[in-house]
Amino acid sequence: MKFPILDMAQTGANIVMLRKAAGLSVHDLQMVFGFHSPQAIYKWQNGAALPTVDNLIVLSAVFGVPVDDILAIKTV
């Protein structure tokens, strides 16, 4: 039986691609979220961490795409 899992590296690549397509910098996203540093965003982009569900919803709204366009799911 195959199970879906999140591909953190590809999800990070999706965030980078969508951020650039929206014409936003990492600093811009930092301001949207009110983060004191951009570290969390860099971790998302590098696939070292995933955004929380509430942050995914904000990213979805900022990028104008469904959450499914941000998350990369593969089966193993």
PyMOL Python script that loads the backbone (N, CA, C, O; Angstrom):
from pymol import cmd

cmd.read_pdbstr("""\
ATOM      1  N   MET A   1       0.837  -1.178   0.000  1.00  0.00           N
ATOM      2  CA  MET A   1       0.000   0.000   0.000  1.00  0.00           C
ATOM      3  C   MET A   1       0.886   1.248   0.000  1.00  0.00           C
ATOM      4  O   MET A   1       1.860   1.325   0.748  1.00  0.00           O
ATOM      5  N   LYS A   2       0.545   2.209  -0.833  1.00  0.00           N
ATOM      6  CA  LYS A   2       1.306   3.450  -0.903  1.00  0.00           C
ATOM      7  C   LYS A   2       0.611   4.529  -0.068  1.00  0.00           C
ATOM      8  O   LYS A   2      -0.616   4.604  -0.003  1.00  0.00           O
ATOM      9  N   PHE A   3       1.447   5.363   0.569  1.00  0.00           N
ATOM     10  CA  PHE A   3       0.931   6.432   1.417  1.00  0.00           C
ATOM     11  C   PHE A   3       1.441   7.777   0.941  1.00  0.00           C
ATOM     12  O   PHE A   3       2.582   7.881   0.492  1.00  0.00           O
ATOM     13  N   PRO A   4       0.613   8.811   1.032  1.00  0.00           N
ATOM     14  CA  PRO A   4       1.086  10.150   0.666  1.00  0.00           C
ATOM     15  C   PRO A   4       1.946  10.743   1.782  1.00  0.00           C
ATOM     16  O   PRO A   4       1.622  10.610   2.962  1.00  0.00           O
ATOM     17  N   ILE A   5       3.036  11.393   1.400  1.00  0.00           N
ATOM     18  CA  ILE A   5       3.869  12.127   2.352  1.00  0.00           C
ATOM     19  C   ILE A   5       4.194  13.482   1.750  1.00  0.00           C
ATOM     20  O   ILE A   5       4.171  13.668   0.533  1.00  0.00           O
ATOM     21  N   LEU A   6       4.497  14.422   2.632  1.00  0.00           N
ATOM     22  CA  LEU A   6       4.882  15.746   2.160  1.00  0.00           C
ATOM     23  C   LEU A   6       6.345  15.742   1.744  1.00  0.00           C
ATOM     24  O   LEU A   6       7.203  15.254   2.479  1.00  0.00           O
ATOM     25  N   ASP A   7       6.622  16.273   0.594  1.00  0.00           N
ATOM     26  CA  ASP A   7       7.988  16.458   0.111  1.00  0.00           C
ATOM     27  C   ASP A   7       8.417  17.857   0.548  1.00  0.00           C
ATOM     28  O   ASP A   7       8.060  18.851  -0.084  1.00  0.00           O
ATOM     29  N   MET A   8       9.186  17.924   1.635  1.00  0.00           N
ATOM     30  CA  MET A   8       9.556  19.216   2.213  1.00  0.00           C
ATOM     31  C   MET A   8      10.433  20.033   1.267  1.00  0.00           C
ATOM     32  O   MET A   8      10.270  21.249   1.164  1.00  0.00           O
ATOM     33  N   ALA A   9      11.361  19.373   0.579  1.00  0.00           N
ATOM     34  CA  ALA A   9      12.242  20.102  -0.331  1.00  0.00           C
ATOM     35  C   ALA A   9      11.456  20.717  -1.484  1.00  0.00           C
ATOM     36  O   ALA A   9      11.683  21.873  -1.841  1.00  0.00           O
ATOM     37  N   GLN A  10      10.535  19.958  -2.068  1.00  0.00           N
ATOM     38  CA  GLN A  10       9.743  20.473  -3.181  1.00  0.00           C
ATOM     39  C   GLN A  10       8.751  21.527  -2.709  1.00  0.00           C
ATOM     40  O   GLN A  10       8.478  22.487  -3.430  1.00  0.00           O
ATOM     41  N   THR A  11       8.206  21.358  -1.503  1.00  0.00           N
ATOM     42  CA  THR A  11       7.322  22.378  -0.948  1.00  0.00           C
ATOM     43  C   THR A  11       8.096  23.690  -0.810  1.00  0.00           C
ATOM     44  O   THR A  11       7.578  24.757  -1.140  1.00  0.00           O
ATOM     45  N   GLY A  12       9.327  23.609  -0.325  1.00  0.00           N
ATOM     46  CA  GLY A  12      10.170  24.799  -0.218  1.00  0.00           C
ATOM     47  C   GLY A  12      10.415  25.440  -1.572  1.00  0.00           C
ATOM     48  O   GLY A  12      10.358  26.662  -1.709  1.00  0.00           O
ATOM     49  N   ALA A  13      10.689  24.608  -2.576  1.00  0.00           N
ATOM     50  CA  ALA A  13      10.896  25.127  -3.931  1.00  0.00           C
ATOM     51  C   ALA A  13       9.620  25.791  -4.450  1.00  0.00           C
ATOM     52  O   ALA A  13       9.691  26.803  -5.148  1.00  0.00           O
ATOM     53  N   ASN A  14       8.462  25.234  -4.119  1.00  0.00           N
ATOM     54  CA  ASN A  14       7.188  25.837  -4.518  1.00  0.00           C
ATOM     55  C   ASN A  14       7.015  27.213  -3.872  1.00  0.00           C
ATOM     56  O   ASN A  14       6.556  28.154  -4.518  1.00  0.00           O
ATOM     57  N   ILE A  15       7.383  27.323  -2.600  1.00  0.00           N
ATOM     58  CA  ILE A  15       7.261  28.602  -1.914  1.00  0.00           C
ATOM     59  C   ILE A  15       8.157  29.641  -2.571  1.00  0.00           C
ATOM     60  O   ILE A  15       7.739  30.781  -2.774  1.00  0.00           O
ATOM     61  N   VAL A  16       9.388  29.258  -2.906  1.00  0.00           N
ATOM     62  CA  VAL A  16      10.306  30.189  -3.578  1.00  0.00           C
ATOM     63  C   VAL A  16       9.723  30.629  -4.911  1.00  0.00           C
ATOM     64  O   VAL A  16       9.701  31.820  -5.222  1.00  0.00           O
ATOM     65  N   MET A  17       9.250  29.670  -5.698  1.00  0.00           N
ATOM     66  CA  MET A  17       8.707  29.973  -7.025  1.00  0.00           C
ATOM     67  C   MET A  17       7.490  30.885  -6.926  1.00  0.00           C
ATOM     68  O   MET A  17       7.377  31.854  -7.678  1.00  0.00           O
ATOM     69  N   LEU A  18       6.584  30.581  -6.007  1.00  0.00           N
ATOM     70  CA  LEU A  18       5.377  31.389  -5.855  1.00  0.00           C
ATOM     71  C   LEU A  18       5.693  32.779  -5.309  1.00  0.00           C
ATOM     72  O   LEU A  18       5.078  33.766  -5.714  1.00  0.00           O
ATOM     73  N   ARG A  19       6.642  32.851  -4.400  1.00  0.00           N
ATOM     74  CA  ARG A  19       7.047  34.156  -3.852  1.00  0.00           C
ATOM     75  C   ARG A  19       7.606  35.044  -4.957  1.00  0.00           C
ATOM     76  O   ARG A  19       7.241  36.214  -5.072  1.00  0.00           O
ATOM     77  N   LYS A  20       8.492  34.476  -5.764  1.00  0.00           N
ATOM     78  CA  LYS A  20       9.088  35.251  -6.863  1.00  0.00           C
ATOM     79  C   LYS A  20       8.037  35.632  -7.903  1.00  0.00           C
ATOM     80  O   LYS A  20       8.051  36.748  -8.423  1.00  0.00           O
ATOM     81  N   ALA A  21       7.125  34.704  -8.206  1.00  0.00           N
ATOM     82  CA  ALA A  21       6.062  34.990  -9.179  1.00  0.00           C
ATOM     83  C   ALA A  21       5.159  36.119  -8.695  1.00  0.00           C
ATOM     84  O   ALA A  21       4.611  36.876  -9.497  1.00  0.00           O
ATOM     85  N   ALA A  22       5.009  36.224  -7.375  1.00  0.00           N
ATOM     86  CA  ALA A  22       4.193  37.293  -6.800  1.00  0.00           C
ATOM     87  C   ALA A  22       4.977  38.595  -6.665  1.00  0.00           C
ATOM     88  O   ALA A  22       4.427  39.616  -6.250  1.00  0.00           O
ATOM     89  N   GLY A  23       6.262  38.558  -7.016  1.00  0.00           N
ATOM     90  CA  GLY A  23       7.091  39.762  -6.928  1.00  0.00           C
ATOM     91  C   GLY A  23       7.422  40.159  -5.499  1.00  0.00           C
ATOM     92  O   GLY A  23       7.616  41.338  -5.202  1.00  0.00           O
ATOM     93  N   LEU A  24       7.483  39.169  -4.617  1.00  0.00           N
ATOM     94  CA  LEU A  24       7.740  39.442  -3.204  1.00  0.00           C
ATOM     95  C   LEU A  24       9.146  39.000  -2.801  1.00  0.00           C
ATOM     96  O   LEU A  24       9.678  38.025  -3.331  1.00  0.00           O
ATOM     97  N   SER A  25       9.726  39.715  -1.877  1.00  0.00           N
ATOM     98  CA  SER A  25      11.014  39.326  -1.308  1.00  0.00           C
ATOM     99  C   SER A  25      10.761  38.558  -0.012  1.00  0.00           C
ATOM    100  O   SER A  25       9.643  38.535   0.501  1.00  0.00           O
ATOM    101  N   VAL A  26      11.810  37.936   0.503  1.00  0.00           N
ATOM    102  CA  VAL A  26      11.706  37.276   1.799  1.00  0.00           C
ATOM    103  C   VAL A  26      11.330  38.307   2.857  1.00  0.00           C
ATOM    104  O   VAL A  26      10.528  38.025   3.748  1.00  0.00           O
ATOM    105  N   HIS A  27      11.904  39.488   2.758  1.00  0.00           N
ATOM    106  CA  HIS A  27      11.581  40.562   3.702  1.00  0.00           C
ATOM    107  C   HIS A  27      10.095  40.921   3.635  1.00  0.00           C
ATOM    108  O   HIS A  27       9.468  41.169   4.665  1.00  0.00           O
ATOM    109  N   ASP A  28       9.537  40.948   2.432  1.00  0.00           N
ATOM    110  CA  ASP A  28       8.105  41.230   2.283  1.00  0.00           C
ATOM    111  C   ASP A  28       7.269  40.200   3.052  1.00  0.00           C
ATOM    112  O   ASP A  28       6.336  40.563   3.769  1.00  0.00           O
ATOM    113  N   LEU A  29       7.609  38.918   2.898  1.00  0.00           N
ATOM    114  CA  LEU A  29       6.873  37.876   3.619  1.00  0.00           C
ATOM    115  C   LEU A  29       7.079  38.007   5.125  1.00  0.00           C
ATOM    116  O   LEU A  29       6.153  37.792   5.907  1.00  0.00           O
ATOM    117  N   GLN A  30       8.287  38.359   5.521  1.00  0.00           N
ATOM    118  CA  GLN A  30       8.563  38.565   6.943  1.00  0.00           C
ATOM    119  C   GLN A  30       7.620  39.615   7.513  1.00  0.00           C
ATOM    120  O   GLN A  30       7.096  39.447   8.614  1.00  0.00           O
ATOM    121  N   MET A  31       7.404  40.687   6.778  1.00  0.00           N
ATOM    122  CA  MET A  31       6.515  41.755   7.231  1.00  0.00           C
ATOM    123  C   MET A  31       5.047  41.285   7.256  1.00  0.00           C
ATOM    124  O   MET A  31       4.297  41.647   8.162  1.00  0.00           O
ATOM    125  N   VAL A  32       4.644  40.485   6.266  1.00  0.00           N
ATOM    126  CA  VAL A  32       3.275  39.963   6.235  1.00  0.00           C
ATOM    127  C   VAL A  32       2.986  39.174   7.508  1.00  0.00           C
ATOM    128  O   VAL A  32       1.922  39.316   8.110  1.00  0.00           O
ATOM    129  N   PHE A  33       3.943  38.343   7.910  1.00  0.00           N
ATOM    130  CA  PHE A  33       3.747  37.491   9.077  1.00  0.00           C
ATOM    131  C   PHE A  33       4.091  38.185  10.391  1.00  0.00           C
ATOM    132  O   PHE A  33       3.742  37.691  11.463  1.00  0.00           O
ATOM    133  N   GLY A  34       4.767  39.314  10.315  1.00  0.00           N
ATOM    134  CA  GLY A  34       5.155  40.014  11.535  1.00  0.00           C
ATOM    135  C   GLY A  34       6.281  39.324  12.283  1.00  0.00           C
ATOM    136  O   GLY A  34       6.427  39.492  13.494  1.00  0.00           O
ATOM    137  N   PHE A  35       7.083  38.541  11.552  1.00  0.00           N
ATOM    138  CA  PHE A  35       8.216  37.853  12.167  1.00  0.00           C
ATOM    139  C   PHE A  35       9.326  38.851  12.475  1.00  0.00           C
ATOM    140  O   PHE A  35       9.535  39.810  11.733  1.00  0.00           O
ATOM    141  N   HIS A  36      10.032  38.617  13.572  1.00  0.00           N
ATOM    142  CA  HIS A  36      11.149  39.493  13.941  1.00  0.00           C
ATOM    143  C   HIS A  36      12.375  39.227  13.065  1.00  0.00           C
ATOM    144  O   HIS A  36      13.211  40.110  12.874  1.00  0.00           O
ATOM    145  N   SER A  37      12.474  38.010  12.537  1.00  0.00           N
ATOM    146  CA  SER A  37      13.573  37.671  11.628  1.00  0.00           C
ATOM    147  C   SER A  37      12.999  36.814  10.495  1.00  0.00           C
ATOM    148  O   SER A  37      11.906  36.260  10.620  1.00  0.00           O
ATOM    149  N   PRO A  38      13.735  36.711   9.401  1.00  0.00           N
ATOM    150  CA  PRO A  38      13.242  35.922   8.267  1.00  0.00           C
ATOM    151  C   PRO A  38      13.582  34.442   8.374  1.00  0.00           C
ATOM    152  O   PRO A  38      13.347  33.688   7.430  1.00  0.00           O
ATOM    153  N   GLN A  39      14.127  34.018   9.502  1.00  0.00           N
ATOM    154  CA  GLN A  39      14.628  32.650   9.642  1.00  0.00           C
ATOM    155  C   GLN A  39      13.584  31.588   9.298  1.00  0.00           C
ATOM    156  O   GLN A  39      13.903  30.620   8.608  1.00  0.00           O
ATOM    157  N   ALA A  40      12.354  31.748   9.760  1.00  0.00           N
ATOM    158  CA  ALA A  40      11.311  30.749   9.485  1.00  0.00           C
ATOM    159  C   ALA A  40      11.062  30.628   7.988  1.00  0.00           C
ATOM    160  O   ALA A  40      10.893  29.524   7.471  1.00  0.00           O
ATOM    161  N   ILE A  41      11.039  31.751   7.297  1.00  0.00           N
ATOM    162  CA  ILE A  41      10.780  31.730   5.857  1.00  0.00           C
ATOM    163  C   ILE A  41      11.920  31.027   5.120  1.00  0.00           C
ATOM    164  O   ILE A  41      11.680  30.256   4.191  1.00  0.00           O
ATOM    165  N   TYR A  42      13.155  31.295   5.535  1.00  0.00           N
ATOM    166  CA  TYR A  42      14.293  30.602   4.927  1.00  0.00           C
ATOM    167  C   TYR A  42      14.219  29.101   5.198  1.00  0.00           C
ATOM    168  O   TYR A  42      14.555  28.301   4.325  1.00  0.00           O
ATOM    169  N   LYS A  43      13.789  28.714   6.380  1.00  0.00           N
ATOM    170  CA  LYS A  43      13.641  27.283   6.688  1.00  0.00           C
ATOM    171  C   LYS A  43      12.575  26.655   5.801  1.00  0.00           C
ATOM    172  O   LYS A  43      12.752  25.537   5.317  1.00  0.00           O
ATOM    173  N   TRP A  44      11.462  27.368   5.581  1.00  0.00           N
ATOM    174  CA  TRP A  44      10.432  26.847   4.676  1.00  0.00           C
ATOM    175  C   TRP A  44      11.008  26.663   3.288  1.00  0.00           C
ATOM    176  O   TRP A  44      10.837  25.612   2.670  1.00  0.00           O
ATOM    177  N   GLN A  45      11.693  27.688   2.799  1.00  0.00           N
ATOM    178  CA  GLN A  45      12.217  27.662   1.431  1.00  0.00           C
ATOM    179  C   GLN A  45      13.283  26.592   1.238  1.00  0.00           C
ATOM    180  O   GLN A  45      13.417  26.048   0.142  1.00  0.00           O
ATOM    181  N   ASN A  46      14.045  26.282   2.285  1.00  0.00           N
ATOM    182  CA  ASN A  46      15.098  25.277   2.192  1.00  0.00           C
ATOM    183  C   ASN A  46      14.602  23.870   2.484  1.00  0.00           C
ATOM    184  O   ASN A  46      15.374  22.914   2.411  1.00  0.00           O
ATOM    185  N   GLY A  47      13.318  23.731   2.815  1.00  0.00           N
ATOM    186  CA  GLY A  47      12.767  22.421   3.110  1.00  0.00           C
ATOM    187  C   GLY A  47      13.169  21.893   4.478  1.00  0.00           C
ATOM    188  O   GLY A  47      13.035  20.698   4.742  1.00  0.00           O
ATOM    189  N   ALA A  48      13.662  22.767   5.351  1.00  0.00           N
ATOM    190  CA  ALA A  48      14.061  22.353   6.695  1.00  0.00           C
ATOM    191  C   ALA A  48      12.875  22.341   7.649  1.00  0.00           C
ATOM    192  O   ALA A  48      12.930  21.694   8.695  1.00  0.00           O
ATOM    193  N   ALA A  49      11.809  23.046   7.302  1.00  0.00           N
ATOM    194  CA  ALA A  49      10.599  23.106   8.127  1.00  0.00           C
ATOM    195  C   ALA A  49       9.416  23.405   7.220  1.00  0.00           C
ATOM    196  O   ALA A  49       9.568  23.909   6.108  1.00  0.00           O
ATOM    197  N   LEU A  50       8.243  23.081   7.724  1.00  0.00           N
ATOM    198  CA  LEU A  50       7.011  23.386   6.991  1.00  0.00           C
ATOM    199  C   LEU A  50       6.257  24.498   7.704  1.00  0.00           C
ATOM    200  O   LEU A  50       6.299  24.585   8.932  1.00  0.00           O
ATOM    201  N   PRO A  51       5.573  25.345   6.952  1.00  0.00           N
ATOM    202  CA  PRO A  51       4.713  26.346   7.602  1.00  0.00           C
ATOM    203  C   PRO A  51       3.601  25.651   8.375  1.00  0.00           C
ATOM    204  O   PRO A  51       3.148  24.574   7.989  1.00  0.00           O
ATOM    205  N   THR A  52       3.167  26.266   9.459  1.00  0.00           N
ATOM    206  CA  THR A  52       2.008  25.744  10.182  1.00  0.00           C
ATOM    207  C   THR A  52       0.774  25.887   9.291  1.00  0.00           C
ATOM    208  O   THR A  52       0.811  26.587   8.280  1.00  0.00           O
ATOM    209  N   VAL A  53      -0.298  25.231   9.665  1.00  0.00           N
ATOM    210  CA  VAL A  53      -1.526  25.282   8.866  1.00  0.00           C
ATOM    211  C   VAL A  53      -2.015  26.723   8.718  1.00  0.00           C
ATOM    212  O   VAL A  53      -2.400  27.137   7.625  1.00  0.00           O
ATOM    213  N   ASP A  54      -2.001  27.489   9.813  1.00  0.00           N
ATOM    214  CA  ASP A  54      -2.480  28.868   9.702  1.00  0.00           C
ATOM    215  C   ASP A  54      -1.560  29.698   8.809  1.00  0.00           C
ATOM    216  O   ASP A  54      -2.037  30.572   8.085  1.00  0.00           O
ATOM    217  N   ASN A  55      -0.245  29.442   8.845  1.00  0.00           N
ATOM    218  CA  ASN A  55       0.665  30.160   7.950  1.00  0.00           C
ATOM    219  C   ASN A  55       0.501  29.724   6.502  1.00  0.00           C
ATOM    220  O   ASN A  55       0.693  30.526   5.589  1.00  0.00           O
ATOM    221  N   LEU A  56       0.145  28.450   6.280  1.00  0.00           N
ATOM    222  CA  LEU A  56      -0.143  27.993   4.917  1.00  0.00           C
ATOM    223  C   LEU A  56      -1.349  28.725   4.340  1.00  0.00           C
ATOM    224  O   LEU A  56      -1.368  29.068   3.158  1.00  0.00           O
ATOM    225  N   ILE A  57      -2.337  28.958   5.166  1.00  0.00           N
ATOM    226  CA  ILE A  57      -3.533  29.664   4.706  1.00  0.00           C
ATOM    227  C   ILE A  57      -3.182  31.102   4.333  1.00  0.00           C
ATOM    228  O   ILE A  57      -3.686  31.630   3.341  1.00  0.00           O
ATOM    229  N   VAL A  58      -2.325  31.730   5.122  1.00  0.00           N
ATOM    230  CA  VAL A  58      -1.884  33.089   4.795  1.00  0.00           C
ATOM    231  C   VAL A  58      -1.076  33.083   3.503  1.00  0.00           C
ATOM    232  O   VAL A  58      -1.297  33.928   2.635  1.00  0.00           O
ATOM    233  N   LEU A  59      -0.139  32.141   3.361  1.00  0.00           N
ATOM    234  CA  LEU A  59       0.640  32.052   2.117  1.00  0.00           C
ATOM    235  C   LEU A  59      -0.282  31.867   0.924  1.00  0.00           C
ATOM    236  O   LEU A  59      -0.081  32.489  -0.120  1.00  0.00           O
ATOM    237  N   SER A  60      -1.288  31.021   1.068  1.00  0.00           N
ATOM    238  CA  SER A  60      -2.250  30.780   0.005  1.00  0.00           C
ATOM    239  C   SER A  60      -2.933  32.079  -0.414  1.00  0.00           C
ATOM    240  O   SER A  60      -3.088  32.348  -1.606  1.00  0.00           O
ATOM    241  N   ALA A  61      -3.336  32.875   0.558  1.00  0.00           N
ATOM    242  CA  ALA A  61      -3.994  34.152   0.257  1.00  0.00           C
ATOM    243  C   ALA A  61      -3.021  35.139  -0.371  1.00  0.00           C
ATOM    244  O   ALA A  61      -3.370  35.829  -1.329  1.00  0.00           O
ATOM    245  N   VAL A  62      -1.818  35.212   0.155  1.00  0.00           N
ATOM    246  CA  VAL A  62      -0.815  36.158  -0.367  1.00  0.00           C
ATOM    247  C   VAL A  62      -0.442  35.810  -1.803  1.00  0.00           C
ATOM    248  O   VAL A  62      -0.319  36.693  -2.652  1.00  0.00           O
ATOM    249  N   PHE A  63      -0.263  34.522  -2.069  1.00  0.00           N
ATOM    250  CA  PHE A  63       0.135  34.095  -3.411  1.00  0.00           C
ATOM    251  C   PHE A  63      -1.049  33.963  -4.367  1.00  0.00           C
ATOM    252  O   PHE A  63      -0.862  33.874  -5.581  1.00  0.00           O
ATOM    253  N   GLY A  64      -2.262  33.951  -3.825  1.00  0.00           N
ATOM    254  CA  GLY A  64      -3.450  33.804  -4.666  1.00  0.00           C
ATOM    255  C   GLY A  64      -3.590  32.431  -5.282  1.00  0.00           C
ATOM    256  O   GLY A  64      -4.060  32.291  -6.411  1.00  0.00           O
ATOM    257  N   VAL A  65      -3.176  31.404  -4.526  1.00  0.00           N
ATOM    258  CA  VAL A  65      -3.253  30.017  -5.012  1.00  0.00           C
ATOM    259  C   VAL A  65      -3.833  29.143  -3.917  1.00  0.00           C
ATOM    260  O   VAL A  65      -3.785  29.516  -2.745  1.00  0.00           O
ATOM    261  N   PRO A  66      -4.386  27.978  -4.272  1.00  0.00           N
ATOM    262  CA  PRO A  66      -4.847  27.054  -3.238  1.00  0.00           C
ATOM    263  C   PRO A  66      -3.656  26.453  -2.481  1.00  0.00           C
ATOM    264  O   PRO A  66      -2.540  26.410  -2.998  1.00  0.00           O
ATOM    265  N   VAL A  67      -3.902  25.999  -1.273  1.00  0.00           N
ATOM    266  CA  VAL A  67      -2.847  25.382  -0.460  1.00  0.00           C
ATOM    267  C   VAL A  67      -2.208  24.218  -1.207  1.00  0.00           C
ATOM    268  O   VAL A  67      -1.010  23.972  -1.068  1.00  0.00           O
ATOM    269  N   ASP A  68      -2.997  23.507  -1.994  1.00  0.00           N
ATOM    270  CA  ASP A  68      -2.470  22.373  -2.768  1.00  0.00           C
ATOM    271  C   ASP A  68      -1.356  22.784  -3.729  1.00  0.00           C
ATOM    272  O   ASP A  68      -0.514  21.955  -4.075  1.00  0.00           O
ATOM    273  N   ASP A  69      -1.333  24.031  -4.163  1.00  0.00           N
ATOM    274  CA  ASP A  69      -0.265  24.510  -5.045  1.00  0.00           C
ATOM    275  C   ASP A  69       1.016  24.797  -4.280  1.00  0.00           C
ATOM    276  O   ASP A  69       2.084  24.916  -4.882  1.00  0.00           O
ATOM    277  N   ILE A  70       0.924  24.908  -2.972  1.00  0.00           N
ATOM    278  CA  ILE A  70       2.106  25.162  -2.139  1.00  0.00           C
ATOM    279  C   ILE A  70       2.718  23.840  -1.688  1.00  0.00           C
ATOM    280  O   ILE A  70       3.926  23.635  -1.800  1.00  0.00           O
ATOM    281  N   LEU A  71       1.885  22.957  -1.185  1.00  0.00           N
ATOM    282  CA  LEU A  71       2.370  21.671  -0.672  1.00  0.00           C
ATOM    283  C   LEU A  71       2.669  20.713  -1.805  1.00  0.00           C
ATOM    284  O   LEU A  71       1.902  20.603  -2.762  1.00  0.00           O
ATOM    285  N   ALA A  72       3.807  20.011  -1.687  1.00  0.00           N
ATOM    286  CA  ALA A  72       4.177  18.978  -2.649  1.00  0.00           C
ATOM    287  C   ALA A  72       3.980  17.629  -1.962  1.00  0.00           C
ATOM    288  O   ALA A  72       4.597  17.347  -0.935  1.00  0.00           O
ATOM    289  N   ILE A  73       3.130  16.819  -2.530  1.00  0.00           N
ATOM    290  CA  ILE A  73       2.829  15.514  -1.941  1.00  0.00           C
ATOM    291  C   ILE A  73       3.275  14.427  -2.901  1.00  0.00           C
ATOM    292  O   ILE A  73       3.014  14.479  -4.103  1.00  0.00           O
ATOM    293  N   LYS A  74       3.954  13.443  -2.337  1.00  0.00           N
ATOM    294  CA  LYS A  74       4.364  12.290  -3.141  1.00  0.00           C
ATOM    295  C   LYS A  74       3.910  11.039  -2.422  1.00  0.00           C
ATOM    296  O   LYS A  74       3.603  11.091  -1.231  1.00  0.00           O
ATOM    297  N   THR A  75       3.861   9.929  -3.110  1.00  0.00           N
ATOM    298  CA  THR A  75       3.458   8.669  -2.497  1.00  0.00           C
ATOM    299  C   THR A  75       4.662   7.758  -2.408  1.00  0.00           C
ATOM    300  O   THR A  75       5.507   7.700  -3.302  1.00  0.00           O
ATOM    301  N   VAL A  76       4.707   7.048  -1.294  1.00  0.00           N
ATOM    302  CA  VAL A  76       5.793   6.074  -1.091  1.00  0.00           C
ATOM    303  C   VAL A  76       5.215   4.777  -0.586  1.00  0.00           C
ATOM    304  O   VAL A  76       5.955   3.822  -0.350  1.00  0.00           O
TER     305      VAL A  76
END
""", "prot")
cmd.dss("prot")
cmd.show_as("cartoon", "prot")
cmd.util.cbc("prot")
cmd.orient("prot")
